[in-house]
Amino acid sequence: MTEIFKAAIQRGASDIHIKSGDVVRARIHGELVPLTEQRLKQEQVRALAMKLMPRESDRERIDEFSDYDCSWGLPGLGRFRVNILRQRGSLMIVMRVIPIEIPTFQDLNMPQVLEKVAENERGLILVTGVTGSGKSSTMAAAVEHINRNRQRHIVTLENPIEFLHRDKKSSITQRDVGTDTDSFISGLRAALRQDPDVILIGEMRDTETIDIALKAAETGHLVISTVHTQNAPQTLSRLIAVFEPSEQEMIRIRLAESLQAVVSQRLLPRKDRPGRIVACEVMVVTGTIRDCIREPERVEEIPELIEEGRETYGSQSFDQHLMELVREERVEFAVAKAAATNPSDFDLKMNMFGEGAGQGVGSEEGIDDTSHLFGGR
């Protein structure tokens, strides 16, 4: 299996699927492809699951688990986030590949404004997107930026720990929920007594976690976390909707005061070379956006404010970034259009600038340089 893992990583796999009765498969550049010809037996998958489990007490109870999360490392190769599940009565393993090297914002092709966002002294930063959109990598890059440039105490609460950070200018305390602390809530409460400057929460899942995270942001800490939403307005609606109607107005006020930025991202197949590239929306929270968060009838103004703030604040909408990626010939027009917030509007805007499906950048006919219209970074 070690050789299979090596081959998967060398081919750029993001996930590896191991199931009894099937071949080993890997997700490479977004597609699930077979890595082996031989199908695995149930005993082989069970033996591998036992090897991946870090605690003897858990290995003894393997037949009792329906779902089990852990992390596992292979020296010289990398780390994996592991989910062991039961399907049709037998075990299956899904392994997410975590690179050894901590990525930077530059490595991830993220906008430069995120460096400034990560340098906030206090407040709440949210990284959002669907599963597999690279949220963990973006949060790791934020921690790495602080670690390289600031003398801070960073406490992370993860389930499981993914990227392993080394202390540089900062001191980093990484706690595995289930091993180092009982739960996100208990770990977050304890973190407030551990003299943190920055707190990273793997995911904000419930009202209690959101409430404590907001309290931490309100009391002078920088809090970084994730939500499974597709854009900034949806993120605000989702966080507020978790609470009882009687509490929602106060949550709006607290979010308006504490939120510093929302980074929403999607991974798209590249045009220029094999692999995927991130398309992201960045909402840098301004005074006007804070007013929109407080007043529910004004939330619909936020997308326009994000676009208008690109030059001044470094914010950008998905469509602005997608247009840039098409203009730079890093993403196909059709792929960008399918990923756009409003495909019809995106098509119209691109055709206005002569960059639609019928005329790509760098074609023989050529087009005028419109980079100033896109606010390219």
N, C-alpha and C positions, 0 to 999 in steps of 0.2 A: 504493500500500500504506500510505503514511503516514496517509491519510484513513481507511482501514479500521482501522488500529491505534487512531487517535483515537476512532473510533466505538465500538470494542470496549471501550476503557477507560472512556468516558463511560457505557456501559451496565453497568459493573461487572464486566467479564470478568476471570477469573483466569488463563485460558490461551487461546492462539490456535493453531489447527491449520491448517497450510497443506500441501496435498498435490496433486500433479499428477493431473489427471482429476477433481478434486472442487472444490466451492466452498470458500471460506474459512469456517471454523467457529470459534466461541468458546464457552468454558464460562462461562456466566452463571448465577450463583446455583446452581451444581451441575449445570445442564443444558447439553448440547452443542447449540448452535443455529447455523443458517447465517447468515452476515453478508452474503454476496454471492449473486447469481444466476448469474454467469458462472463457468464451471469454468476452473481454471488449467491452462496447458500446462506440459509438462515443462521447457521452456527458461525459463519464467518463475520456476518454483520454484528451478531451479539458479542463475539470476541473483541471486535474493534471498538464497540460501544463501551465495553468494560475497560479497555485500555485508555479510552479518552476521559473517562470519569476520574476526577482527581482524588476523591475521598473513598476510602475503603468502606465506610458505612453506607455510602450510596451504591457502591458496586454490589453489596450484599442485598440491596433492595431493588435491583434492576428490574425484576419482574413485576414490581408494584407501580412503577412509573408509567404515566401516559405521556408526559412531556418533561424534558429535563434540559436545562441550559448550563453550559460551562464554557471555559476557554481552554485551549490546548496549544502548546508550542512545539515546534520541531526545530532543534538547534541548527542554525545556519540557513534556515529556509523561511521561517515566518511563524505567525500565530494564526489561530483559527477561533472564530466564535462558533460554538457547537450547539446544535439542537438535536436531541435524541427524542424520537417520537415513536408512537406505536400506530401502525396502520394494517388493517386486515389481520390483526392478531400477531404480527411480527414487527421487529424493530426496523426503523429507518433513521439515517443520520444525514443532516444537512449541515455543511461546514462553510462558513463565510471566511474568506481569506482576508487576513489583516496583515498588511506589509510590516516588515521590521522597522523600516525608516518612518519617522513621523513626517507626514507631508506638510509642506508650507502652503500658504494661500497661492503662491506663484506656481507651485507644483500642480495644484488643482485647477489652475486657470480661473481663479476667483478674482472679482474686482478688488482693486487696491484699497477701496474705502473700508473693506473689512478689517484692515490693520488698525485703522482709526477707531472702528467700532469696538475691537477687542481691547483697546486701550482705555475704555471708559472706567472710571473709578468705581462706579456703582450702577445699579439698575439691572434690567432683565434683557437678555439677548436670546431670541428663539430661532432655532434652525428647523425648518419644516420641509416635508416632502413625503412621498410614499416610501414604503419599505424598499430598500436597495437603491435609493437615490443619492447616497453618499453623505448622509447627515453626520454619521460618526466621524468620517474623515474631516469634514469641515470643522466640527467641534475640536477634534484633535489638533487641527491647524491653528485654531484660536488659542488653545492652551500652549502650543509650541511657540506662538508669537509672544505671548506673555512671558513664557519661560525664558526666552532669549533676550527679552528687553526690559523686564521689570523684576524688582525684588519683592516677590509676593508669596503668600502661602496659598496654594491651590489645593482644594479638597475635591476629589471626584467620587461620585457614587454611581456605580455601574453594575449592570447585571447581564453578562459577566464583564470583567475588565477586558477591554480590547487592546488599544494601543498602550504599550508600556513606555511611560515617560521617564527620562532621567533628569535629575535635578541639575539645572544650569544656574541662571540668575535667581530663579524661584525655587522654593521647596514644594514638592508635589506629593500629596498624600492620596493614594488611590485605594478605595475601599470597595470590595466585591460584596454586593448585596446577597445575602444567604451564607456567606463565609465570614466576612469581616464585620458585618452588621446584619441585623435581622430583616430589615425592610428599608425601602427608600425613605419612608416617613421617620422611622427611628434614627436612621443614619443622618437624615437632614436635620432633625432636632439636635442630635449630638454635634453635628458639624458647626452649629452656631456657637458651641462652647469650645471650639478647637482653634480659636483665633484665626479664622480664614479671611483672606481678602477676596478670593474667587471660589465659587462653588459650582461645580459641574454636576448636573443631574441627568442621568441617562435618559429619562423620559418623565414627563409630567402626566400621570395617568388618572389622578382623582382629585377631588376638591381639597383634600387635606394637604396633598403634596403641593398643589398650586398655591394654596393659602400660605404655607410655610415658605415656599420659594418667594412669594411676593413680600412676605415679612422680612426675609433675608435681604432682598433688594432694597426695601424701604429703610433698613437699618444700616445702610452703607456698604453692602457687599455687592460684587458683580456676580450675577447668577446666569449661567449658560445652560440651556436645556433644549429639548426637542418636542415637537408635536407632529402628529401624522395628519397634516393638512396641506393643501396645494398652493395657497397664496396667503398674503397678509390679511385681507378682509376675512377670509374663511377662518384663519387662525384666531382672530379676535372673537368672532362669533362662537367658535367651538369652545374657547376658554370660558367665555361668559355663560354659555348654555349649560355647562356642567353644574353650575350653581342653581340653587332654588330661586324662583322669580323675585322673592323678597330681598335676596342678597345681590342681585345682578347689578343694580345701580351703583352700589358701593364697589363692586369688582371693577366696573367700568372706570370709576374714579381712580382706583388703585393702579389699574393697568396704564391709564393715561399718565399717571405720575411716574411709574417705574420703568415702563417699556422703553428701551433704547433703540432696538432694531429687530426686524424680522427678516430672515434670509430663507427664501423658499427655492427649492432646486429640483431639477429633473435631469436625468442622464439621457443623452441622445447619441445615436450612432454617428461617427465621424464620416465626413466625405473625403478628407485629405489623406487619411491613413487608417489602418485598422484600429478599433478601439471606440471608446465613447467619450463624450465631452459634456461638461455640466452647462446647463442653461439655468440662470438664476434670476430671481426677482429680489431686490434689496430695498426694503423700506427702512430708511433712516427716519426715526421719529422726530418730527419738528413741532414747533408750537402749534401750528395749524392742525397737524395730524393729531396732536393730543386733544385738541378741541373736538375733532371728529370722533375720537374714541369715546369721549364723555357723552356726546350727543348721538344717540343711535340713528336718528334720521340723517346724519351727515356721513355715515360710514361709506356710503356709495361714492363720496367724493375722493376717497383715499387713492384708488387707482390713478386718477388724473393727477393728484398731487405727487405721487411717486414719479410719474413721467416728467412732470414739470420740474422736479427737484434734481434731475440728473446732473446738470452742470454745476449747480450751487452746492448740493449736499452729497453728490455721488450715488444717489438712489437710482434704481432702474427697474422698469417693468420687464416681465418675461418677453413681451413682444419686442421691446427695444433691444434686449440682448439677443433674441433670435434673429432679428434683422441684421445685427452686427455679425453674428456667426455666419449667416448666408453671404453677407457682403465680403467677408474674409475667406469665403469658400471652404469653411470648416464643417458646414452642415448643409445637406441638400435642401433646396427650397421646399420640396414636398414634405420632408421630415419636420422642418421648422413649422410649416403651416399646420400640420397635424398636432403639433405640441403647443401651438399658440392658444392663448386664453380665448380669443375670438378669431377662428380661422378666416372668416369672411373679411373682417376688418384688416387682418394681417395681409391677406391677399391684396386688398385694395391699396394699403400703404406701400407694399413692395412694388406694385405695378406703377404707382405714382413716381417712384424713383427709378423705374426701368429695371428692377431686379427681380421680377416675377419668374414664373416657371419658364417662360419663353426666352428670357434673356438673362443669363448668369453673369456675374462679375467676371471681368477678364475675357469675355467673349471677343470674337473678331471685330464686332461692331464697337465694343467698348462703351463705357458710360462715363459721365462726369464724376469727379470725386465728390461724394456726398457725405464724407465722414463727419463733417460738422453737424449734419442733421441727425446723426446717430449718437453723438457724444462719445465716440469710441475711446476706450481706455488703452 
